[in-house]
Each structure stands twice: as structure tokens, then as C-alpha cells.
């Protein structure tokens, strides 16, 4: 099979794997966000439930205390508000705050081996440990913070996306996939920068080609475009 055709095929498979894994892990339980906790039974892709996809934009509700309603509990009507505002100097009016642009829900970049044999599993594991990535419960490698929450993760392009814990020298994935969910992070820009540094370091160490979310070579322009969105 032509090398370029093989590369396109494995990248497509990797994308499918990661989408499934993200749906299962990041959206599994909102109360434990960023804490990936797979049920390790069979292929995780078989357990995907679309109802697990949560819309977090409307999760915050105002709690109104119950009690006897008095006249001062009600807001003035719009006409009264308009009249009162006309008498207030412009300098004392509260500025209108523009809503921030929503962060990307998922960013996914890939690292594809330049070798026809793919990456060596033993070498991959050693390099992951050197850069501080940990082997997690769901059998992928994760960057975790001081509170043991997952900042981002790395999966294999071989279905179901996991890494074995034995006989690593026999494991040769053609590529690996990095994914991050900025909308769930408290400091998305700082973590994204670490995300990029990790991919770049591994690319140099493992002789791999970095690909962006469109499966084209990852450029500095693309990185800066994402940084602009995250710095919002």
C-alpha cells in the first residue's frame, strides 16, 4: 500500500477513535470533569451514549429564596428604569460587558511516524515518562495537574486507542493522537502551550510529523490562531 494512502487511512481511524473516547471520557460525568475514568470492559467505542454529551453553557442557575413577596422585592417597570437612567451621569453607568467568545470544545492534533514501521511502543513509553505523561486507568497517557485532574491525553491510532502494559516492544502504532478540552480547563492557554511543547518535543525525539485538526501539517499560524481564541 502506498505510504501516503496508508497514512491517510490510519489518521482517519485515529480521528474516529479519539472522537469516541472523548465522548465517553470527558462527557461521562460532569461532576468529575477532567477526571478520565473509563469502565475498562471491552472496546470503549461500543459504550458511547449520545446522551452523555452535555451542554455546559446553561448549567448555572440562580437560586431564588422563598418568602413573602413585598413591593420592594419587585423590579421597577422598564419605563421607570429608563427615566431613572436619564438622570444618572454617563460616567456612573455600568459598562455593558460583552460575552466572551466560547472556547473550542475539543482540540485534536496528531503525531505520525515518518518510519514505515511506526513508533516503537517501548520507546514511546520511555519518552512519555520523560515528558511527564502518566499511564492512566483507561490505558492511555495523561497530563495531570496537582489535583489529579486530566489536562490533556494521548491515545494510539490503533483501535481502540489504548496502549498495552506488556510486550511494548511488539507494539508499533503508526501514530498517536493528542486531545485537549479547553472549555473545561481553568487556565486553557497555559495548558495549551504545554500541550504544544509536549507534541513538539516528542516529534523531535521520535521522528514524527505533527498534523493539525484538519490532518494537514501543523503550522505556527495554526497554533497562534488557537492561542488567540484561548486568550480571548
N, C-alpha and C positions, 0 to 999 in steps of 0.2 A: 504494500500500500504506500502511496506517495506520502512523504513526511508531512507536507503541509496539510493534506487531507486528513491524515491521522491526527494532527494537532487540532484541527477544527473539530473533529469528532470528539476527542477527549475533552476539549473545552466545553462543548455543548453538554456532554454528560456531567461534567463538573458543575455547570451552572444549574442543571436540574437538581443535582444532589444538594447543593447549598440552599436553593430556594426551599426545598422540603425540610432541610434541617433547621433553617431559620424559622419557618412556620411552627415547627414542633418545639424548638427551644426557647426563642425569645418571646413568643406569644403564649407559651404554655400556662404561665401563672403570673399575673400582673403583680401580685404581692411579693414575688421573689424575682423581680425583673433583674436581668443581667446575671442571674444565678442559674446557669445551664444545668438541668437535672433531668437527663434522659431516663426513660424506662428502658433498660437495656435488654429488650426482648425482640429478637428478630431484626428485621430491617426497619429502621426508624421511618423510612418513607411510607411504609404501609400503615402507619398510625396517624397520618396527618388528618386533622379535622379542621375544616374551613372555619368552623365556629370559634376556633381559638384565636383568630385574627381580631385583635381589639382595636377600637378607635379611641386613642387616648386623648383626643383633643377635647372631649366633652366629659372627662372623668371627674372634674371638680365641681361639687355642688355647694351652694350656700345653705347653711343650716339656720332656719329662722326660729327663734324661741317662741314657744306658745305662751299666750297670756291674754289679758283683757286688752282689747284694742281701744286706744284713746285717740282723740283728734290729732295729737302731736305725733302719733305713730305713722300717719299717712303722709306721702309725698305731696307737695303742692302741685296744682294742675299746671300744664305746660304754659298757659298764658301768664300765670303768676311768676313762674320761673323766668320767662322772657323779660318781664317788666323789671324784676329784681336785678337781672344781669345787666340791663342797660344802665343801671345806676352804679355799677361796680367798675372802677377804673380797669382798663385793659391789662395793666401791669399785674393786677391781683387775680386775674382769671387763670384758672389752672390750664396749662397747655394740654392739647389733645395728644395722647400717646398713640403712635401708630403701632399696630400689631406687628410683631416680628415675623419675618418670613419663616415658615415651618422648615425644620431641619430635614435632611434626607432621612427616610426611614431605614434604608439599608445602603451601604456602600460595599461593593464586592470587587476585589482585584485578584488577579491570578499570577502565578509564577510557573512557567512551563519550562521543562528541561530542554536544553539545547542538544542533549545526547539522545540518540535513538533508544538507548537502554532505560531512559528515565532517571529519576533520582534513586539513590540507594537508601533504603529505609533506615539502616544503621547510621549512616552519615546524617540523614535528615534529623533523626532523634538527637544526635550529639550537637548539631548546630542549633536546634530548637532550645536545648538546655542552656547553651552558651548565651543565647539572647534572652533568656529568662522566661521562655514559654513552658507551661506545665501541662503534663498529660492529665486530662480530666476524666470524669466519670463516664462521659459519653464517647470516650476513646478518640477524642481529637485534642489538639493542643490549644491552650488558652493563655491569654494575658489576664491576670487577676490583680485587683488592687489590694490595699491593706485590709479591706473588709471582706476579702474573698469573693468579690463580685467580678464578673467577667467583663473586661473592657472590649476585647475582640477575640476572635478564634481563627484557627487554621484547620482546614479539612483536606482530605485527599481527594483527587479526581477519580479515584477508583470507587465505584459504588460498594457500600453505602456511604462512603465519605470518611470512614474511620481509619485509624492506624492500628495495626496489630501490636500486641505487647510481647510477642515472642517471635523468634525467627525473622527478625527485622532485616537481616542480610538478604533474605529471599523476597523482600517486598520492594517493588520498583514502580512507584506511581509515576506516570508521565508528567504530572503537575500537581500543584497544591493551590488551594483557594483560601484567601483571607477575607473575612467579612466582619463588619462593624455596624452597629446600630446607633448612630449619633443622637437620634431623638430620645434615647434612653440614658444618655450619659450626662453627668453633671458638668464636665469640662470637655466637651466634644472636640474642640480644636486641639488642645494639648494631647489628648489621646490619639487623635488622627495623626498628628505629627509623629508620635511614637510608632503608630501603625505603619506609616510610610518609611520611617527609618529602619524598622524591622524587615520590611519587604526588601528594601534596597540592600541591606546588609546580607540577607540570605541570598539574594540574586547574585551578588558578587562572590559569595562563598561557595555557592552550589552551581554556578554557571547556568543561570536560568534567565529567561526573558520575562519581563514584567508586562502584564496586559491589564488594560483598564476594564471598566464595566461594560464596554462595547466590544470587548475581546480584540482590541487593537493595542499596539504598543503604548504603554503608559508614558505620557509626556509631562514635563514640568508645567505646561499650560493647563493640563487637566488637573493636576494636583493643586495648583494655585486657584483654579476655579472652585474646587471643593472647599479649599481653605476659606475663600471669600464667603461662601454660603455658611460655613460653620462659625465664622467670626461675626456674622450677621449684624 
